[in-house]
Amino acid sequence: MQMTEPTIQERQEQPYVAISRRVSMDELGSTIPPLLGDVFGWIAKQGITQAGPPFFRYVVLNMPGDMVVAAGVPIAEPVAGEGEIEAGTVPAGRYVTAVHTGHPDELEAATGQLLAWADAHDVTWPMHREADGEHWDARYEFYLDSPDEQPDMTKWRTQLAFLTA
């Protein structure tokens, strides 16, 4: 597994559209990635411009229980959601970011490394705990490579971006 050294990065607000699902860790890989096709189909039908790489947003984490994950696409201008399409915004602020290169199966370990780095640097997160798990304000995986352009999953680049408190 390869990952860049985490850094703190200031980011601007970014509108997006997404579809969310409550899934277990075992269901994540089969349920969430296909939702991106639905989001891409919706933005194409609406004539909306994509403004960045697709992402997964981890909204609620409850390991090993269920979690809420959104599959989304940044867009150029804010829009209203429709049906299961949710409109949202990646909030502006300071993010801890790192780029993982490798198979998506390695992202859990990469996330562990990023969290350990943050802990060692006294970074805290805007999140709170409820009965169903940790509710994160902004915890993203941005997928920098398209499967059409890079079919070898061991070469995929994924940017982890977690908003700091």
Protein Blocks (a to p, Z undefined) as FASTA:
>chain_A
ZZdddddddddddddddddddddfklmmmmmmmmmmmmmmmmmmnopacfbdcddddfbg
cdfbdcddddddddfbdcddehjbccddddeddddddddeddfklmmmmmmmmmmmmmmn
opacdddddfkbccdfbdcdddfbdfklmmblklpccddddddZZ
